[in-house]
Amino acid sequence: MDIIISKTQVKNRDISLDKLKGLAIILVVIGHLLWNNNTYTSVIYSVHMPIFFFVSGYLDNSSRKKHKSNVYFSSKFKRIMLPFLCWTLVAIGFNSLISLLHNGFSFYNILQNIKQCFILSPSLWYLLILFLTYLIFSFDLFLKSKIGIISHFIIWFLIILLPNKFFSFGDWAHFYPLFILGYYFANYKKIRKFISKKQLCLPFLLFYIFFSVFGVLYFKPIHSNVNFNEYLMTLYAYIWAITGVATMYNLMNRTANRLIEKPLILFGEFSLDIYCIHMFLVRDFVFIPKFILQSNALIEAIYATIYGIGVCFIIAFLVKNFLRKIFLYRILFSGVK
């Protein structure tokens, strides 16, 4: 998602998208707390990144119409790629410091941290893949003007051919169609109104629950572990993801309770900061009591949900009241002026 929105866009932005981003970033944090809880992580992974890519495509539709090409690409670099590079350097430095404290100084370990953080498994892979999506989708749209909508399938196929083990290209192949779907969804107001109808809330929710139960038992969500040769599983994963996005979009348009709405909007506004900072908190400073670790999966999921929401609140509070007031942080780490 184009998760940073400038101050001039605040009045015109769709609050339901902020709530959708807020929900998605909560699920990201909870998902990273529940690495070994396969049942709940499967449900979370079925929808959290599909939401981000869907909303990114949605917002990209208006962004392309407002800006000329040079301004558009410059803006995307400053708002997406620059924070990716800066936070990746922080992650490399942090990992190197941890390695130094445990194993002493080793130039080889530093190189391994660089390789791991930037090439093999980028901690902030979403920002890198999102920036690449903006670039390749520009070419995709140009190609579409020449040969029609088949260009989307050609570009998608070429992305699938990229090696999965580098730069999270496997994830890019899986989520690119969600970005395209969001882009075209922004064009059709009648469809948005239809999906937002109150009468569809329960049917959407029931369908998503059904797909989730069946998916947990027999399939996997869209993720780099899914083998594209398993066509049926991949098709099911997309249906599962699209159903999840439609359900959450409907729910966010229904949410009017201030106690729920305000935190979601807050988390959505600072979703980039939460995404970049939370890994340090959930990986190296997480507190999980022994009785939670020894309990069943449901208790663990409830604890992770409460803990994850708490992490989001702490980061959002610090960013809003302190970090975003620092000029260099805003420019380099948040991508805002």
N, C-alpha and C positions, 0 to 999 in steps of 0.2 A: 504494500500500500504506500501511496505517497503520504507517509505518516507525519510529515511536517507540513503545517499549513500556516501561511504568513498571517500577520495581524490584520492586513487589509482584507483577508478573505473570511475573517471570523464571523462577520455579520451575515454573510451569504452562504455559509456552509450548512450542510444538512446535519443537524444534531443527532439524528438517528445513526449516521455514519460514525460520529464520535462515540456513541454508545456501543456500536458494533465493534469498533477498534478497542474500546475499553474492555469489553467482554473477551475479545480474542487475546489481548495481552495477559489477562488474568489466566486464561487457559494455557498460554505459553508457559507462564511461571509455574503453574500447578503441574503441567506436563513434565517440566524439568525436575520437579521434586519427586515425581512418581516414576522414575526410570524403570523400576522393576515390577511395577504394578500393571501387568499387561492388559487386564480388563479395562481399567479406567483410562490408561494412556491410549488405547486403541480408539476409544470414543473421542477423547480430546484431540488426538492427531487427525481424526477424520474431518475436523472442522476448523481448527484454529488457524493453520496456515492457508487453507482455502479461503477463509474470510479475508485475510490480509491481502492476498493476491486479487481476489474479487474486488475489494474496495479500492485497491491500487489502480486497477483497470478502470473502475467507475470514475475515479477522480482524474485519471489521465485524460479522459474524454474532454472535459472542460479545459484542462491545462493546455492541451494542444491547440484549442481554439483561441485561447487568450494570448498566447505567446508566439513570436516568430521563432524559427528553428534555432538560431544562435542563442537567443535568450532562454529558450526551453532547455537546451542541452547544458548550458552554463548553470541554470537553476538546479537541474537534477544532479549535476556534479557537486555543487555546493551543499545541497540539502540531503544527499544520499551517500555519495562516494566519499566525500571529505570526512563525515563522521565515521564511516566504515574504516578508513585508513587510520584515523586518529585512535579510535577505540581498539583497533587491532594492535596498534603499537603498545597501547596500555596493557592489553592482554598478554602480549609477548613479554613485556617488562615484568608484569605480575608473575607469570609462569616461571620466568627466569629467576626471579627473586625467591620464589618457593623452592625451586630446584637448588639454588645456591644455599639456602638455609638447611636443606636436607642432605645434599650430596656434595657441597662445596662448588667452587668455580669450575666450569667446564665449557670451553668454547663450543664443543660438539653439542652439548645440551642446549645451548642458546640457538644454534643452527636448527636443531630438532624442533625447538619451540616455534621458531619462525616458520619452518616447514609445516608444522602441525596447525598452527593458528591461521596461516594465510593460504596454504595450498591444499593440504589433505582434508582438513576438517575446520573450515573457518568458523570461529565462534559466532560471528555475525554474518553467516552465509546469506541470510535473507536480504540484507542491504546490498551485498555484491550482486546477487542474482536479480534483485529488483532493478538495479542500475543497468545491468546487461539487458534486462527485459525492455526497458525504455528505449535502449539503443536499437535492439533487433526488431522491436515492434514498429519503430519508425520505418525501417527498411521493409517490413512486412506490409505496412500500409501503402508504401510506394509501389511495391510489387502488386498489391491488390488493385491499384488503379490501372495496372497494365493487363493483368490476367484474371482478375476477379477474386472471389473469396477462396478459391483453391490455394492462394498464396499462404493462408494461415496453416493449412495442412502441410505444405512444403516446408515452411520454416519450422514447424513443430517436429516434423520428421528429421530435419537436420539437427535440431537440438537433441533429439533422442540418440543420434549417432555419436554425440560427444562422450568422452570417457567419464564414467560415473564417479570414479575415485578422486577426481580433481575438482576443486572449487565448487563442490555440491552440484555439479551439472545434472546428476540424477534427479535431484529435487526440482531443478529448473524444468526438465522435461515433463514432470508430473504436474507442475502448477501453472505452466504457461497457458493452457486452455482456460483456466479459471480467470486469468488476467483478461483474456480476450472476451470471455463471457461478461465480466464486469464492465468492460469498455462499451459493449453494445447494449448492455442493460441500461446504461445512462441515457441512451437515445430514446427509450420508449417509456414515456410517462404513464401511459395506460397500463402497461405491464407492472410497473412499480406500484401503482395504486391497487391493482388487482392482488398482487402478492402481499400487500400491506393490509388487506381486508381482515376485519376482526373475525369473520366467520371462518377464515382459513387457518386461524391460529392453532386450534385443536387438531384438525386434520394434518397439518404440517408436522406438529409435534408428535402425533401418533406414528406418522410415516417415518420420521427420523428415529424414534425409539425402535420401531420394527427393524429398520435398516441397521441400527447400531447393535441390537441383540443378535441378529443374523450375521452381521459383519464380524462381531467379536468371536462368534462360534466358528465361522467358516472362512472368513476373509481377513484382509488387512486394510487399513486406511491408506490413502495416497502418501507414499513415503519412498525414499530411495531404496528401501529393501524390497519393494515390489518388483517382480520380474516382468518386463513388458511382453515376454513370450506367453505369459499366463493371461491371455486376452480376457477371459471371463472375469477373473479377479480384478483386473484393471478397470474393466467396464463397470463392475459393481462398485469399486472404490470411487469412481467419478459420480455415479448416481448417489452414493452415500454422501459424498462431499457437497454436491449441489443441493440435495435435500436438506443437509445441515445448514448451509448458507441461507437458503430460503426460509428455513425455520427461524434462525437467529435474526434475520432481517425483519421478519414479521413480528417477532417478540420485541425487538428494539423499537419498533414503531408503536407497539402497544404499551411499553413501559412508561408509566406516568408518575409512579411513586418516587417522591423526591429522595427518599433514603436510598433507593437503588439507582435512580437516574444520575444524581450528582456525582457519586464516585465513578460511575461508568464514563461520564463525560470527562471528568478529571483524568482518569487513566487513559482515555482516548487521546486527550490533548497532549499528554506527555508519554505516549506509547513508545516513541523512539528511545527516549531516555531510559524508560523502564526496561525495554528490550536489551539495551546495551549494558546497563548496570546490573541487572538482576542476576546474571550468571555468577558474578563474584560473590553474591550473597547466598545463592542456593547451592553453589558448588563447594565453597571453601568455608563459609561461616554459618551453614545451616544447623539448626538445633532440633534434633528429633529425639525425644526421650526414649529410653530403652523399652518401656512398656508399649509405646506406639510401634516400634520396630518388631516387637514380639506379638502384636495383635493381628487381627485379620485385615484383609485388603480394604474393607469398608471403613474401618476406623482410621487406617492409614490415609485413605482418600479424603476423609472429613478433616483430619488434621492438616493435610497438605493444602486443602482448600482455604482453611482459615489462615494458615501460615502464608500462603501465596498472596492472598488479599492483603494481609498485613505488610508484606514486602512491597506490594504495589503502592500502598498508602505511604510508607516511609520514603520510597524513592520519589514519588510524586510531590510530597511535601518538601523534601530537600531541594528538588529541582526547581519547583515553583518559587520558593521563598529565598533560596540562596544561589544555586548554581546558575540558573538562567539570568541572574543579575550580573554575572561576570561576563564581560564582553568576549574574551577569548573562548570561554566555554560555549557561549551561544553560537559563535561562528564555527569553531572547529569540531565541537562534539554534539551540538544539537542541530546545526544546519540552518539556524535562523539569524536574522539581523538584529 
